[in-house]
């Protein structure tokens, strides 16, 4: 999507999350409502809003079942986190703690996790190249 700002990882990774989400829906013939929760990690608050918008433009309203670990792990009103958390630690922490327990208790029965990442290094940022994103999904059902 042409994002070059290394301080805007949510915007850089949201298109990859969208591509993985749309591919999953196409491959499985499922809709967002099939899942109790669709969770990304870690787009933060800005990337979360971008993904909701992009999914809507693609014909999928994910707002009622979607959240992002970077947005969930912190309390923006009480902590100075700006866009939220980022990095692989958020999805690992939120899944292995809260979400896993909710699945064990059967409060959640179907969860789609989409881990996101950026493929860049310090040289690509210095050269002004766009930041490619990547996303992998796993569907967990109990």
N, CA, C and O of each residue as an XYZ file, in Angstrom:
568
protein
N       0.818     -1.203      0.000
C       0.000      0.000      0.000
C       0.856      1.260      0.000
O       0.325      2.368      0.064
N       2.170      1.104     -0.070
C       3.035      2.260     -0.187
C       3.405      2.942      1.116
O       3.947      4.047      1.086
N       3.134      2.328      2.258
C       3.485      2.939      3.540
C       5.001      2.899      3.705
O       5.621      1.843      3.578
N       5.588      4.056      3.988
C       7.042      4.152      4.134
C       7.455      4.576      5.534
O       8.641      4.543      5.863
N       6.505      4.971      6.355
C       6.782      5.474      7.695
C       6.956      4.311      8.669
O       5.991      3.616      8.987
N       8.179      4.100      9.142
C       8.467      3.001     10.062
C       7.806      3.191     11.421
O       7.813      2.276     12.245
N       7.237      4.361     11.662
C       6.507      4.602     12.906
C       5.017      4.325     12.756
O       4.245      4.581     13.680
N       4.608      3.807     11.608
C       3.196      3.537     11.349
C       3.022      2.075     10.920
O       2.532      1.787      9.828
N       3.427      1.179     11.788
C       3.396     -0.251     11.462
C       1.975     -0.774     11.257
O       1.757     -1.660     10.430
N       1.009     -0.237     12.000
C      -0.371     -0.678     11.833
C      -0.861     -0.462     10.413
O      -1.506     -1.334      9.831
N      -0.557      0.693      9.861
C      -0.956      0.994      8.480
C      -0.202      0.124      7.488
O      -0.758     -0.270      6.463
N       1.055     -0.180      7.779
C       1.856     -1.010      6.876
C       1.373     -2.461      6.867
O       1.411     -3.119      5.827
N       0.917     -2.966      8.022
C       0.554     -4.378      8.135
C      -0.929     -4.668      7.900
O      -1.287     -5.804      7.590
N      -1.788     -3.674      8.041
C      -3.234     -3.895      7.892
C      -3.608     -4.490      6.529
O      -4.461     -5.377      6.483
N      -3.010     -4.043      5.417
C      -3.362     -4.658      4.129
C      -3.019     -6.152      4.058
O      -3.751     -6.920      3.433
N      -1.938     -6.563      4.679
C      -1.588     -7.987      4.706
C      -2.610     -8.763      5.529
O      -3.005     -9.868      5.155
N      -3.040     -8.180      6.654
C      -4.076     -8.823      7.471
C      -5.366     -8.955      6.666
O      -6.041     -9.982      6.733
N      -5.707     -7.920      5.910
C      -6.904     -7.971      5.073
C      -6.789     -9.074      4.028
O      -7.725     -9.854      3.847
N      -5.661     -9.147      3.345
C      -5.467    -10.167      2.318
C      -5.622    -11.566      2.907
O      -6.281    -12.419      2.312
N      -5.027    -11.804      4.058
C      -5.138    -13.116      4.711
C      -6.582    -13.380      5.124
O      -7.082    -14.492      4.952
N      -7.245    -12.383      5.660
C      -8.642    -12.524      6.078
C      -9.537    -12.842      4.887
O     -10.345    -13.768      4.957
N      -9.411    -12.094      3.800
C     -10.236    -12.323      2.609
C      -9.949    -13.685      1.989
O     -10.867    -14.364      1.530
N      -8.683    -14.086      1.973
C      -8.326    -15.402      1.444
C      -8.947    -16.499      2.297
O      -9.464    -17.484      1.769
N      -8.898    -16.331      3.606
C      -9.506    -17.314      4.514
C     -11.012    -17.431      4.268
O     -11.544    -18.537      4.163
N     -11.688    -16.298      4.179
C     -13.132    -16.330      3.919
C     -13.430    -16.995      2.579
O     -14.380    -17.770      2.471
N     -12.639    -16.704      1.576
C     -12.836    -17.299      0.253
C     -12.574    -18.802      0.271
O     -13.354    -19.577     -0.282
N     -11.484    -19.212      0.903
C     -11.119    -20.630      0.949
C     -12.110    -21.475      1.738
O     -12.360    -22.630      1.393
N     -12.678    -20.896      2.804
C     -13.546    -21.668      3.706
C     -15.034    -21.399      3.501
O     -15.872    -22.070      4.103
N     -15.368    -20.431      2.665
C     -16.760    -19.998      2.466
C     -17.407    -19.558      3.781
O     -18.610    -19.730      3.978
N     -16.608    -18.996      4.667
C     -17.114    -18.496      5.946
C     -17.261    -16.985      5.895
O     -16.670    -16.301      5.059
N     -18.063    -16.498      6.814
C     -18.278    -15.066      6.989
C     -17.732    -14.675      8.363
O     -17.471    -15.552      9.187
N     -17.556    -13.389      8.624
C     -17.073    -12.974      9.943
C     -17.926    -13.516     11.094
O     -17.400    -13.843     12.158
N     -19.225    -13.609     10.883
C     -20.118    -14.066     11.950
C     -19.895    -15.522     12.349
O     -20.406    -15.950     13.384
N     -19.157    -16.285     11.571
C     -18.846    -17.670     11.921
C     -18.010    -17.704     13.206
O     -18.097    -18.655     13.983
N     -17.210    -16.673     13.421
C     -16.284    -16.644     14.552
C     -16.847    -15.858     15.728
O     -17.561    -14.868     15.561
N     -16.503    -16.330     16.920
C     -16.809    -15.560     18.128
C     -15.856    -14.376     18.239
O     -16.200    -13.333     18.796
N     -14.651    -14.556     17.699
C     -13.656    -13.483     17.744
C     -12.684    -13.636     16.585
O     -12.215    -14.734     16.284
N     -12.394    -12.521     15.947
C     -11.311    -12.427     14.968
C     -10.309    -11.465     15.588
O     -10.634    -10.316     15.886
N      -9.087    -11.950     15.777
C      -8.088    -11.195     16.519
C      -6.823    -11.056     15.683
O      -6.292    -12.046     15.179
N      -6.342     -9.825     15.538
C      -5.050     -9.605     14.892
C      -4.018     -9.242     15.936
O      -4.341     -8.881     17.067
N      -2.778     -9.347     15.527
C      -1.677     -8.930     16.379
C      -0.470     -8.646     15.501
O      -0.006     -9.555     14.812
N       0.035     -7.485     15.493
C      -0.459     -6.448     16.390
C      -0.525     -5.145     15.615
O       0.491     -4.500     15.357
N      -1.727     -4.779     15.257
C      -1.922     -3.585     14.439
C      -2.064     -2.317     15.274
O      -1.889     -1.214     14.757
N      -2.378     -2.461     16.553
C      -2.610     -1.298     17.395
C      -3.925     -0.624     17.023
O      -4.658     -1.113     16.163
N      -4.215      0.469     17.655
C      -5.497      1.149     17.443
C      -5.633      1.713     16.035
O      -6.714      1.655     15.450
N      -4.566      2.252     15.490
C      -4.632      2.842     14.145
C      -4.814      1.752     13.096
O      -5.685      1.859     12.233
N      -4.004      0.713     13.166
C      -4.120     -0.387     12.215
C      -5.447     -1.114     12.330
O      -5.996     -1.578     11.330
N      -5.965     -1.214     13.552
C      -7.275     -1.842     13.775
C      -8.355     -1.088     13.008
O      -9.167     -1.696     12.310
N      -8.362      0.225     13.138
C      -9.354      1.035     12.425
C      -9.185      0.911     10.909
O     -10.170      0.869     10.171
N      -7.941      0.854     10.451
C      -7.688      0.706      9.012
C      -8.224     -0.635      8.515
O      -8.855     -0.699      7.461
N      -7.973     -1.710      9.274
C      -8.461     -3.030      8.858
C      -9.982     -3.074      8.820
O     -10.559     -3.635      7.888
N     -10.633     -2.496      9.810
C     -12.109     -2.453      9.805
C     -12.600     -1.743      8.549
O     -13.530     -2.207      7.889
N     -11.973     -0.615      8.222
C     -12.354      0.162      7.039
C     -12.100     -0.626      5.749
O     -12.971     -0.685      4.881
N     -10.917     -1.228      5.617
C     -10.586     -1.998      4.411
C     -11.500     -3.208      4.244
O     -11.929     -3.516      3.133
N     -11.794     -3.885      5.338
C     -12.686     -5.047      5.270
C     -14.084     -4.608      4.834
O     -14.723     -5.274      4.020
N     -14.554     -3.489      5.377
C     -15.865     -2.963      4.988
C     -15.928     -2.638      3.511
O     -16.921     -2.934      2.847
N     -14.866     -2.025      2.990
C     -14.811     -1.704      1.557
C     -14.761     -2.967      0.703
O     -15.104     -2.931     -0.479
N     -14.334     -4.086      1.298
C     -14.285     -5.364      0.581
C     -15.563     -6.184      0.787
O     -15.660     -7.320      0.322
N     -16.535     -5.602      1.482
C     -17.821     -6.253      1.656
C     -17.967     -7.077      2.925
O     -18.919     -7.848      3.049
N     -17.046     -6.933      3.871
C     -17.112     -7.692      5.119
C     -17.127     -6.758      6.317
O     -16.174     -6.014      6.548
N     -18.209     -6.802      7.074
C     -18.312     -6.028      8.300
C     -17.787     -6.902      9.443
O     -18.458     -7.839      9.875
N     -16.591     -6.589      9.923
C     -15.973     -7.399     10.971
C     -16.068     -6.741     12.344
O     -15.621     -7.311     13.340
N     -16.643     -5.552     12.400
C     -16.595     -4.727     13.613
C     -17.113     -5.436     14.868
O     -16.549     -5.247     15.946
N     -18.154     -6.234     14.761
C     -18.751     -6.845     15.961
C     -17.927     -7.996     16.527
O     -18.094     -8.345     17.695
N     -17.043     -8.594     15.731
C     -16.266     -9.746     16.217
C     -14.765     -9.496     16.224
O     -14.002    -10.366     16.644
N     -14.326     -8.335     15.772
C     -12.904     -8.089     15.579
C     -12.284     -7.245     16.684
O     -12.884     -6.299     17.194
N     -11.047     -7.627     17.035
C     -10.240     -6.785     17.904
C      -8.771     -7.058     17.618
O      -8.438     -7.997     16.895
N      -7.917     -6.257     18.172
C      -6.476     -6.387     17.959
C      -5.771     -6.493     19.302
O      -6.092     -5.766     20.243
N      -4.814     -7.398     19.383
C      -4.084     -7.601     20.635
C      -3.336     -6.362     21.079
O      -3.229     -6.098     22.277
N      -2.817     -5.598     20.130
C      -2.138     -4.361     20.480
C      -3.074     -3.350     21.110
O      -2.646     -2.513     21.905
N      -4.348     -3.422     20.759
C      -5.357     -2.548     21.358
C      -5.870     -3.123     22.676
O      -6.234     -2.374     23.583
N      -5.899     -4.455     22.784
C      -6.434     -5.105     23.977
C      -5.486     -5.107     25.170
O      -5.931     -5.042     26.316
N      -4.205     -5.178     24.914
C      -3.246     -5.434     25.989
C      -3.062     -4.239     26.921
O      -2.645     -4.408     28.067
N      -3.366     -3.048     26.445
C      -3.226     -1.852     27.260
C      -4.567     -1.144     27.425
O      -5.484     -1.342     26.627
N      -4.674     -0.324     28.455
C      -5.843      0.523     28.685
C      -5.455      1.948     28.284
O      -4.795      2.662     29.039
N      -5.875      2.342     27.086
C      -5.460      3.644     26.547
C      -5.870      4.806     27.444
O      -5.163      5.812     27.515
N      -7.009      4.679     28.132
C      -7.462      5.786     28.971
C      -6.631      5.920     30.254
O      -6.610      6.988     30.866
N      -5.948      4.846     30.662
C      -5.159      4.894     31.896
C      -3.654      4.870     31.650
O      -2.876      5.241     32.529
N      -3.241      4.437     30.460
C      -1.816      4.326     30.160
C      -1.493      5.164     28.927
O      -2.317      5.276     28.019
N      -0.338      5.732     28.890
C       0.086      6.571     27.759
C       0.656      5.676     26.660
O       1.867      5.629     26.444
N      -0.247      4.962     25.966
C       0.210      3.987     24.968
C       0.006      4.442     23.535
O       0.421      3.742     22.612
N      -0.603      5.558     23.323
C      -0.847      6.097     21.979
C      -1.625      5.091     21.129
O      -2.840      4.973     21.286
N      -0.962      4.374     20.245
C      -1.657      3.450     19.351
C      -1.851      2.069     19.967
O      -2.544      1.235     19.385
N      -1.266      1.811     21.112
C      -1.372      0.493     21.728
C      -0.054     -0.236     21.655
O       0.996      0.366     21.430
N      -0.118     -1.534     21.846
C       1.091     -2.346     21.814
C       1.447     -2.747     20.403
O       0.647     -2.614     19.476
N       2.649     -3.236     20.260
C       3.063     -3.733     18.960
C       4.071     -4.850     19.165
O       4.592     -5.044     20.263
N       4.330     -5.567     18.108
C       5.299     -6.650     18.181
C       4.642     -7.976     18.477
O       3.478     -8.048     18.871
N       5.412     -9.015     18.279
C       4.868    -10.370     18.415
C       4.459    -10.696     19.846
O       3.700    -11.642     20.056
N       4.927     -9.958     20.819
C       4.587    -10.237     22.210
C       3.123    -10.044     22.535
O       2.595    -10.749     23.395
N       2.447     -9.112     21.878
C       1.047     -8.840     22.197
C       0.152    -10.018     21.840
O      -0.645    -10.453     22.671
N       0.263    -10.541     20.634
C      -0.610    -11.648     20.247
C      -0.290    -12.890     21.070
O      -1.193    -13.641     21.436
N       0.985    -13.110     21.361
C       1.372    -14.265     22.180
C       0.813    -14.127     23.591
O       0.284    -15.093     24.142
N       0.922    -12.947     24.177
C       0.433    -12.728     25.538
C      -1.079    -12.815     25.625
O      -1.619    -13.483     26.507
N      -1.762    -12.143     24.712
C      -3.228    -12.132     24.758
C      -3.790    -13.517     24.471
O      -4.739    -13.950     25.125
N      -3.208    -14.219     23.488
C      -3.726    -15.560     23.198
C      -3.412    -16.530     24.328
O      -4.313    -17.211     24.817
N      -2.163    -16.609     24.749
C      -1.795    -17.637     25.722
C      -2.373    -17.359     27.107
O      -2.460    -18.266     27.936
N      -2.758    -16.146     27.355
C      -3.399    -15.817     28.629
C      -4.909    -15.801     28.488
O      -5.575    -16.809     28.725
N      -5.436    -14.674     28.108
C      -6.880    -14.437     28.096
C      -7.642    -15.331     27.115
O      -8.579    -16.019     27.521
N      -7.265    -15.336     25.847
C      -8.050    -16.067     24.846
C      -8.033    -17.577     25.080
O      -9.064    -18.234     24.936
N      -6.890    -18.124     25.433
C      -6.792    -19.558     25.686
C      -7.707    -19.958     26.846
O      -8.392    -20.978     26.780
N      -7.713    -19.155     27.898
C      -8.606    -19.443     29.033
C     -10.073    -19.356     28.629
O     -10.888    -20.165     29.071
N     -10.412    -18.379     27.794
C     -11.799    -18.254     27.328
C     -12.198    -19.454     26.460
O     -13.344    -19.899     26.516
N     -11.273    -19.975     25.666
C     -11.536    -21.183     24.879
C     -11.694    -22.396     25.787
O     -12.589    -23.214     25.574
N     -10.844    -22.520     26.789
C     -10.953    -23.646     27.730
C     -12.277    -23.622     28.469
O     -12.879    -24.673     28.686
N     -12.745    -22.443     28.861
C     -14.018    -22.293     29.561
C     -15.214    -22.420     28.616
O     -16.360    -22.492     29.060
N     -14.936    -22.446     27.312
C     -15.943    -22.497     26.250
C     -16.798    -21.230     26.184
O     -17.925    -21.252     25.690
N     -16.240    -20.122     26.694
C     -16.875    -18.820     26.485
C     -16.678    -18.375     25.044
O     -17.497    -17.644     24.488
N     -15.584    -18.825     24.449
C     -15.318    -18.652     23.023
C     -15.184    -20.047     22.430
O     -14.542    -20.916     23.018
N     -15.789    -20.260     21.270
C     -15.706    -21.580     20.634
C     -14.962    -21.546     19.307
O     -14.379    -22.548     18.893
N     -14.980    -20.403     18.646
C     -14.317    -20.258     17.339
C     -13.574    -18.933     17.299
O     -14.171    -17.860     17.389
N     -12.259    -19.033     17.162
C     -11.416    -17.843     17.136
C     -10.517    -17.918     15.905
O      -9.923    -18.958     15.621
N     -10.426    -16.822     15.190
C      -9.500    -16.698     14.079
C      -8.409    -15.728     14.504
O      -8.670    -14.544     14.720
N      -7.177    -16.236     14.625
C      -6.027    -15.407     14.982
C      -5.261    -15.066     13.721
O      -4.977    -15.946     12.908
N      -4.927    -13.815     13.551
C      -4.127    -13.376     12.405
C      -2.918    -12.625     12.941
O      -3.027    -11.488     13.400
N      -1.770    -13.277     12.875
C      -0.523    -12.654     13.326
C       0.042    -11.826     12.176
O       0.101    -12.294     11.038
N       0.449    -10.621     12.470
C       0.953     -9.711     11.442
C       2.418     -9.372     11.688
O       2.917     -9.462     12.809
N       3.081     -8.984     10.627
C       4.473     -8.587     10.738
C       4.859     -7.670      9.594
O       4.144     -7.560      8.597
N       5.992     -7.019      9.750
C       6.534     -6.142      8.715
C       7.887     -6.687      8.286
O       8.693     -7.114      9.111
N       8.116     -6.664      6.994
C       9.362     -7.183      6.434
C      10.245     -6.009      6.041
O      10.228     -5.549      4.900
N      11.008     -5.542      7.001
C      11.853     -4.386      6.730
C      13.111     -4.465      7.572
O      13.212     -5.278      8.491
N      14.046     -3.629      7.253
C      15.252     -3.464      8.054
C      15.621     -1.989      8.055
O      14.956     -1.173      7.417
N      16.655     -1.663      8.755
C      17.017     -0.243      8.868
C      17.407      0.363      7.516
O      17.163      1.545      7.277
N      18.002     -0.425      6.648
C      18.413      0.097      5.338
C      17.213      0.416      4.452
O      17.203      1.445      3.776
N      16.203     -0.451      4.446
C      15.042     -0.185      3.588
C      14.335      1.092      4.031
O      13.850      1.855      3.196
N      14.274      1.324      5.336
C      13.644      2.547      5.837
C      14.469      3.773      5.431
O      13.905      4.793      5.035
N      15.782      3.680      5.526
C      16.647      4.795      5.153
C      16.580      5.075      3.656
O      16.774      6.213      3.231
N      16.312      4.060      2.863
C      16.235      4.226      1.418
C      14.858      4.698      0.968
O      14.636      4.926     -0.221
N      13.931      4.846      1.915
C      12.602      5.346      1.591
C      11.715      4.339      0.884
O      10.750      4.723      0.223
N      12.024      3.061      1.012
C      11.209      2.032      0.367
C       9.945      1.774      1.182
O       9.923      2.004      2.392
N       8.912      1.303      0.527
C       7.677      0.978      1.240
C       7.909     -0.272      2.083
O       8.812     -1.065      1.814
N       7.072     -0.429      3.110
C       7.220     -1.517      4.072
C       6.238     -2.628      3.714
O       5.028     -2.442      3.846
N       6.737     -3.779      3.264
C       5.824     -4.886      2.992
C       5.366     -5.540      4.296
O       6.135     -5.664      5.249
N       4.109     -5.951      4.317
C       3.560     -6.627      5.488
C       3.326     -8.090      5.186
O       3.302     -8.509      4.028
N       3.154     -8.862      6.249
C       2.874    -10.284      6.139
C       1.877    -10.647      7.235
O       1.869    -10.041      8.306
N       1.046    -11.631      6.959
C       0.085    -12.082      7.956
C      -0.203    -13.567      7.756
O      -0.326    -14.049      6.630
N      -0.306    -14.272      8.868
C      -0.654    -15.695      8.863
C      -1.852    -15.888      9.770
O      -1.986    -15.223     10.797
N      -2.727    -16.810      9.376
C      -3.937    -17.035     10.171
C      -3.985    -18.459     10.682
O      -3.473    -19.387     10.058
N      -4.616    -18.605     11.836
C      -4.922    -19.917     12.390
C      -6.327    -19.857     12.969
O      -6.661    -18.950     13.732
N      -7.137    -20.826     12.599
C      -8.495    -20.919     13.137
C      -8.477    -21.957     14.249
O      -8.000    -23.076     14.065
N      -9.002    -21.569     15.403
C      -9.026    -22.465     16.557
C     -10.485    -22.671     16.945
O     -11.225    -21.712     17.163
N     -10.879    -23.921     17.026
C     -12.257    -24.256     17.388
C     -12.274    -25.292     18.493
O     -11.478    -26.231     18.488
N     -13.179    -25.118     19.439
C     -13.364    -26.108     20.499
C     -14.785    -26.623     20.475
O     -15.149    -27.469     21.291
